[in-house]
Amino acid sequence: MRHSATWFDFDKVCPEDSATASAADEQKLADDLVKAIFVSVISFIFEFCFAQTRTLECAFRRFVALGYIVRPDLIGDKSQRNLAGELKVARSEVARHVKFVRDGLELEGHARLMTAKGRANVRLGQVRARAARLHQRPRATGKGAPA
């Protein structure tokens, strides 16, 4: 006994896979997928930033730390010291949130993701800080004190 091919209407089961799906249907499916991805990402970011905290300030600092690590160019390739000055917090506070984000998401360090302009800004800041330390007056006691 030989079996013949059975006709089955796959379009009724899964219409988006049909070859006859209209361009409008395909665009709607693509839009729905983009919306779903966007909602998923935004909800993850909010959940992560508000994890173990109820204050908006702390969540905002975590969001800035996330931007600092993932896309430093979006926040102007600023150093932690510059970010701390803009947020009006101590640099250690920014560093604490950056560490929280890195540990929580298991991300790489900031320097690997920084742009060439950002690295140049950081290097310029380091050179200026060193020059400022070199031009300080000697201490009254200890090595280099006036006699």
Buried (B, 14 or more C-beta within 10 A) or exposed (E): EEEEEEEEEEEEEEEEEBEEBEEEEEEEEEEEEEEEEEEEEEEEBEEBBBEEEEEEEBBEBBBBBBBBBBEBEEBEBBBBBBBBEEBEBEBEBBBBBBEBBBEBEEBEEBEEBBEEEBEEBBEEBEEEEEEEEEEEEEEEEEEEEEE
